[in-house]
Amino acid sequence: MKELFVIFYFSLFCYLTIQAQKNYKSGYIITNNKDTILGYIDCGAASQNARACHFKSALTDSVQLFLPDQIDGYQFTTGLQKKYVSKSMTLNGTSKTVFLESHVQGTISLYSLTEVSDAKTKPLYFFENENGEVNVLTKDPDKIIESKNNISKIRVDNKYKGILHYIFRKYESVGLNSSNAKFELEDMVSLTKKYNKTVLKSGIEVRDFKLRYKHFFKLNYSIYGGINDCFNGVYLGSSALKYSSPVIGAQINLSIPNWIKSFSLQADLSASKSNREEENIYHMLINGTHHWENLFSAEFGAKYTYWRNVLRPSIEGAFDYKYQTNLNYLGNFKYPGYYVALGLNPSLGNDHNLLVSFGFEKRSILLNPKPSAILFHESAMVIKLGFTY
C-alpha cells in the first residue's frame, strides 16, 4: 500500500507541474488593424499578462505568442472578463510597450500594471485623459526612521494623493475625496468612475472592465475518485487493522462571486466499500476474519479558495454524516463526524479545473449515553482527485 501511495503522489506532482503552466480561458485578441480573433488565452499572473499574450485558436492547437507591439490588445470573455491594451510607456526612465490592464474607460481612463522586483509585486496605476495625457501613480514602501531620541517612526509615502487631487481637480468634490483614497485598485476604480459620471460628455462611454459576473449565484460541479485510508480504528473496545478503500463522489459548490469569489458553500456525496480485517478473536470466530462494508457519506460545509495563485490552494471544513451497511455483527447504523482538508484547484482552461484534496476525517458513535461507551471510532486520511466544471 505504501508503494501505491508513493506512485500516486509522484504521478500527481508531475501532472500538477504540467497543468500549472496552463490556464487557458476563452477570449479574443485585437489585431493592430482592429480585427477580432476568437480563441483561448492563457490567464497567468498579472506581471505575465503584461509581458505577452499566449493565444490558441483552439485548445488543441499550438500556442501563438503575441508581444505588446504585435497586437492592439486582448480580452477574456469568461469570469471577470479582464481586458489588456497595448500602450507605450516610459517606466523607470526606459520607454517600452506593455499590456496594461484596462479597468475604466471614459473621460479619464484607468489602467494598471504589476511589476515584480526582488520577488515583490508593485502595482502602478495609469490615468489617461481625453487629450492623451497620462499620469502615473506609484507608491514607495513604508520606511522606519529613527529620530535623534532613538524613537522609531514610520514614514508613509503619500505623494500619490497629491497627483490624484491634480487629476480630478476639475470637480472639487471628487478631488477632495482623493485625499482619503488608499493605494488600492478598488479606490482608484471608484474615484475614476465617480469622476466620469460627473463630467460625462455626449458620445463618451464610461465602461468598467472590472466586470461583474453575469449571475448573482454561481454553481460549480465536481466529480472525483480517491482513497479512504483508515489509520486508527476502535470497534466495541477492540482495535482493527489499518485498511484502505476506494471512494467515488460528487460535490456542488455555491458561491456569490460578485461579493466573495473565494468563499463557497459545499455539499459532498460519496460512497465507498471496505474489506475490514478484525483483530478481535471473538469476531473472527463468529464472522470470519474479513467482511465487506458499504459506506455512504454526506458532507455539508464551506470552502475557501485563493484564486490569485496559479495552483489555487484551498481549505475546507464540513460536518460529516455517514450511513454504514452490511456490518455482520452490528447491522446498519448512522453516525456523525467532521472533515477538514487542504487542496489545490489548478485551472484546466475554459473555466474548468482540476480538483486535488488531502483531508482528515474523524467519525464515532455512542453505544449508550450513560455510561458513555464508544461503539465505533475511526480516524482516516482521504485523498480526492477529480474534475470541476
C-alpha positions, 0 to 999 in steps of 0.5 A: 500500500505504501508503494501505491501511495508513493506512485500516486503522489509522484504521478500527481506532482508531475501532472500538477507541474504540467497543468500549472503552466496552463490556464487557458480561458476563452477570449479574443485578441485585437489585431493592430488593424482592429480585427477580432480573433476568437480563441483561448488565452492563457490567464497567468499572473498579472506581471505575465499578462503584461509581458505577452499574450499566449493565444490558441485558436483552439485548445488543441492547437499550438500556442501563438505568442503575441508581444505588446507591439504585435497586437492592439490588445486582448480580452477574456470573455469568461469570469471577470472578463479582464481586458489588456491594451497595448500602450507605450510607456516610459517606466523607470526612465526606459520607454517600452510597450506593455499590456496594461490592464484596462479597468475604466474607460471614459473621460479619464481612463484607468489602467494598471500594471504589476511589476515584480522586483526582488520577488515583490509585486508593485502595482502602478496605476495609469490615468489617461485623459481625453487629450492623451495625457497620462499620469502615473501613480506609484507608491514607495514602501513604508520606511522606519526612521529613527529620530535623534531620541532613538524613537522609531517612526514610520514614514508613509509615502503619500505623494500619490494623493497629491497627483490624484487631487491634480487629476480630478481637480476639475470637480472639487468634490471628487478631488477632495475625496482623493485625499482619503483614497488608499493605494488600492485598485478598488479606490482608484476604480471608484474615484475614476468612475465617480469622476466620469459620471460627473463630467460625462460628455455626449458620445463618451462611454464610461465602461468598467472592465472590472466586470461583474459576473453575469449571475448573482449565484454561481454553481460549480460541479465536481466529480472525483475518485480517491482513497479512504485510508483508515489509520486508527480504528476502535470497534466495541473496545477492540482495535482493527487493522489499518485498511484502505478503500476506494471512494467515488463522489460528487460535490456542488459548490455555491458561491456569490462571486460578485461579493466573495469569489473565494468563499463557497458553500459545499455539499459532498456525496460519496460512497465507498466499500471496505474489506475490514480485517478484525483483530478481535478473536471473538469476531473472527470466530463468529464472522470470519476474519474479513467482511465487506462494508458499504459506506455512504457519506454526506458532507455539508460545509464551506470552502475557501479558495485563493484564486490569485495563485496559479495552483489555487490552494484551498481549505475546507471544513464540513460536518460529516454524516455517514450511513454504514451497511452490511456490518455482520455483527452490528447491522446498519447504523448512522453516525456523525463526524467532521472533515477538514482538508487542504487542496489545490484547484489548478485551472484546466482552461475554459473555466474548468479545473482540476480538483486535488484534496488531502483531508482528515476525517474523524467519525464515532458513535455512542453505544449508550449515553450513560455510561458513555461507551464508544461503539465505533471510532475511526480516524482516516486520511482521504485523498480526492482527485477529480474534475470541476466544471 
